[in-house]
Amino acid sequence: MSTFEIIMGIVIILFSIAIVAVVLFQEGKEQSMGGIITGGGADSYLNKNKGRIIDAFLARWTRFIAIMMFALVIFLNVAEYMHWFGL
């Protein structure tokens, strides 16, 4: 196993941990409905939309990390194929 493969394996592990963490930080749809029943929070714009802003930010990062991880895995498979067949 080459140094390049070890480094890329570590990067894939870091992407995997990051995507799991970002998904776990996202709030479920059922949790946002609790404020309706309890009447929770002040009526300011930021308090009403704070959850949406954070969820949009986390969704954007989830998408970015997933695309980067997918591209990295495809790149590593192509590089391994080229190395294997001497191309």
N, C-alpha and C positions, 0 to 999 in steps of 0.2 A: 504494500500500500504506500503510495507516494505522499509526500508532504501536502501537495495540492489537494488530494482526496481527503486527507485528514482535516485540513482547514475548511474545505467545503462541507464536510460532514458536520463539523462543529457549527458552521453558519446555519445549516439546515436545522439543527437541534435548537439553536437560538431563535430562529424564525418560528419553529413549532411552539416553543415556550411562550413567545410573544403573542402568537395568535390565540393560544388558549387563555392567556391572561386578559387580552382585550375582549374576548368573547365573554369571559366570566364577569368583567366589569359592566357589561351592558345590562340595562334594566329590562326585565321582562314586561310584556304588554299588560299582564294582569296586575303588576305592582302599581302602575300609573293610575289604575282605576280606583284605588283606595281613597284618593283624595276627594273623589266625588261623594262618597258615602260619609266620610268624616268631615267634609267641608274644609279640608286642610289648607293651611298656608295663607299668606297675604295675597292681595289681588294685584300686585305689581306685575308688569310685563315680564320682568326677569324671573320672578318666582313661578309664573305660569309656564314659561317656556324653557326654564333651566334644564329640565330633564330632556327635552327635545334637542337642545343645543348639545348637551353632552352625548346623547345617543347618536346624533348625527356625526359628531367628531369621532366617536368610537367605531361607528359603522364605516366611516371613510378609512380609518386606519386598518380595520379588519380587511376591507377590500384590498388596500395597498399591500399589506403583508401577505395576503393569500396570492395575489398576482405575482409578487416578487418571489415567493417560495415556489410557485408553479414554474416560473421562468427559470429559476435556478436549477430545479430538478430536471427540466427538459435540457438545459445547457449541459449539465453533468452527464446525462444519458448520452447525448450526442458526442460529447468529448470522450466518453468511455468507449463508445462504438467506434469512433475514429482511431482511438489508441489500439483497440483490440484488433482491428482489421488493417492497421498500419497506413491509414489514409492521411 
